């Protein structure tokens, strides 16, 4: 696929569980990015992976990263692709929020600006308060602007630290 075609997305990745046959959380993120690059998107940039403390009741530290991708997929179709990848990496969407998980993939921003549906909100509703999302995202796309605040990812990351 040509990176000039379609939409661009910033996708946040997180893991805090080992996956049999893959390894620990960092290896899970590496494998997930490789798998996504083989799907209906081009990975244009990847942040370094950072270790972060969990949000909520989970006791395990997370590995977090972000990728900038180009894809012809619409936001709802991108959500389906990301949720399919999560399931392929052992994610089960039941039980309490913020529990340990092998893979969490979230659309943070989209080149089309704002998207709202019952299943998907872009920009991600809580990304502005989450350094574990902002730090990696600002690393790969510092001048991308939040369509609601007008602030760049660099500015938002500086405020969140």
Residue, then its C-alpha position, 0 to 999 in steps of 0.5 A: x500500500x502507498x503511504x500517500x493513500x488513505x488515512x493516518x492513525x496514531x495507535x497506542x499499544x500496551x501489554x503487561x502479560x507474557x504470551x506463550x510462544x512470544x515472550x514478555x510484554x515487550x516481545x508481545x508489542x514487537x510481535x503485534x507491530x510486526x503482525x499489524x504491518x502485515x495487515x491493511x496498514x503501513x507502519x510509518x513510525x514506531x516509538x521506543x517501548x517504555x515501561x509504565x506503572x499500571x492504571x487501575x487494579x492490575x499489579x503488573x507493569x506495562x510495556x507501552x509504545x505507539x505507532x503511526x500508520x497509514x491505511x485505507x481503512x475507515x475508523x470503524x474498520x480500523x477498530x475491527x482490525x485492532x480488536x481482531x489483532x487483540x484477540x489473536x494475541x489472547x485478549x479477552x474482553x470480559x471482566x473488570x476494566x484495567x486488568x492484566x492483558x496480553x495486548x491493548x490497542x487503541x486508536x488515539x488520533x486520526x488524520x480525519x480529526x474527530x470521529x464519534x460512534x457508540x463503539x469508537x471515539x477519536x480522539x481517544x477520550x482519555x489520552x490527554x491525561x495519560x503519559x504512557x500514551x502521550x510520551x510514545x505518541x509525541x516521540x513519533x508525531x510531535x506536531x500532530x494536533x489534538x483536534x479538540x484542544x489544538x495542542x500538539x502531542x509535544x505540548x500535551x506530553x509536556x503537560x502530562x509529565 
